[in-house]
């Protein structure tokens, strides 16, 4: 059956379910990032995949989705500032905390 409406009730339901699944998946990535702050801060290639995924989420145009990464970004920022030193672009950089 063809309708003039862009979405019938069934396709609307499917889109709603897909959106709910996407939110759960993005929430999972955010939780994974939060629980791996120390490992991510080392800059290893394996953990950079998580960071790249979280950056994609943070760049999402919908605030509700992008805001899922705020805790991760804040915790990573805080962790890096509290460390005595961190690796930046392959060079050891000292951070002096007064």
C-alpha positions as a printed NumPy array, in Angstrom:
array([[ 0.   ,  0.   ,  0.   ],
       [ 1.441,  3.37 , -1.035],
       [ 0.575,  6.498,  0.928],
       [ 1.271, 10.17 ,  0.362],
       [ 2.673, 10.482,  3.864],
       [ 6.469, 10.075,  4.146],
       [ 6.152,  7.607,  7.036],
       [ 3.377,  5.31 ,  8.01 ],
       [ 2.889,  4.276, 11.641],
       [ 5.001,  1.138, 11.205],
       [ 8.019,  2.976,  9.803],
       [ 7.662,  5.588, 12.55 ],
       [ 7.774,  2.802, 15.103],
       [10.864,  1.312, 13.458],
       [12.634,  4.699, 13.462],
       [11.732,  5.172, 17.111],
       [13.142,  1.741, 17.994],
       [16.319,  2.387, 15.986],
       [16.788,  5.696, 17.773],
       [16.382,  3.993, 21.156],
       [18.935,  1.322, 20.191],
       [21.349,  4.012, 18.964],
       [21.048,  5.91 , 22.241],
       [21.788,  2.739, 24.216],
       [24.825,  2.03 , 22.056],
       [26.126,  5.579, 22.422],
       [25.531,  5.428, 26.162],
       [27.555,  2.202, 26.214],
       [30.459,  3.934, 24.427],
       [30.308,  6.829, 26.888],
       [30.38 ,  4.413, 29.851],
       [33.269,  2.533, 28.272],
       [35.176,  5.787, 27.879],
       [34.473,  6.812, 31.48 ],
       [35.713,  3.485, 32.798],
       [38.9  ,  3.615, 30.693],
       [40.127,  7.152, 31.42 ],
       [43.545,  6.048, 32.682],
       [44.112,  3.732, 29.724],
       [42.886,  6.287, 27.206],
       [45.235,  8.886, 28.679],
       [48.195,  6.675, 27.75 ],
       [47.41 ,  7.344, 24.094],
       [47.543,  3.71 , 22.968],
       [46.123,  3.006, 19.52 ],
       [43.558,  0.513, 20.836],
       [42.002,  3.055, 23.168],
       [42.135,  5.845, 20.622],
       [39.377,  3.971, 18.766],
       [37.107,  4.657, 21.744],
       [38.123,  8.311, 21.736],
       [37.374,  8.673, 18.031],
       [33.956,  7.083, 18.52 ],
       [33.221,  9.425, 21.424],
       [34.327, 12.439, 19.39 ],
       [31.836, 11.434, 16.71 ],
       [29.127, 11.299, 19.382],
       [30.219, 14.664, 20.829],
       [29.955, 16.232, 17.362],
       [26.378, 15.028, 16.884],
       [24.019, 17.935, 16.145],
       [21.409, 16.779, 18.68 ],
       [22.187, 18.027, 22.182],
       [20.677, 14.959, 23.891],
       [23.092, 12.696, 22.047],
       [26.176, 14.922, 22.219],
       [25.684, 15.505, 25.946],
       [26.285, 11.794, 26.603],
       [30.02 , 12.49 , 26.285],
       [30.254, 15.445, 28.679],
       [31.247, 13.325, 31.692],
       [33.903, 11.517, 29.673],
       [35.384, 14.761, 28.338],
       [35.419, 16.36 , 31.781],
       [36.926, 13.297, 33.482],
       [39.638, 12.939, 30.837],
       [40.457, 16.644, 31.079],
       [40.678, 16.458, 34.87 ],
       [42.78 , 13.3  , 34.797],
       [45.272, 14.778, 32.338],
       [45.641, 17.966, 34.361],
       [46.174, 16.046, 37.595],
       [48.843, 13.778, 36.16 ],
       [52.439, 14.652, 36.771],
       [53.222, 14.164, 33.098],
       [51.452, 13.038, 29.954],
       [52.382, 12.056, 26.447],
       [51.559, 14.573, 23.759],
       [52.331, 13.874, 20.116],
       [54.878, 11.276, 21.128],
       [56.912, 13.664, 23.29 ],
       [57.001, 13.676, 27.075],
       [55.559, 16.937, 28.386],
       [55.7  , 17.899, 32.021],
       [52.746, 19.564, 33.634],
       [53.658, 21.584, 36.698],
       [50.947, 21.734, 39.308],
       [51.41 , 24.552, 41.776]])
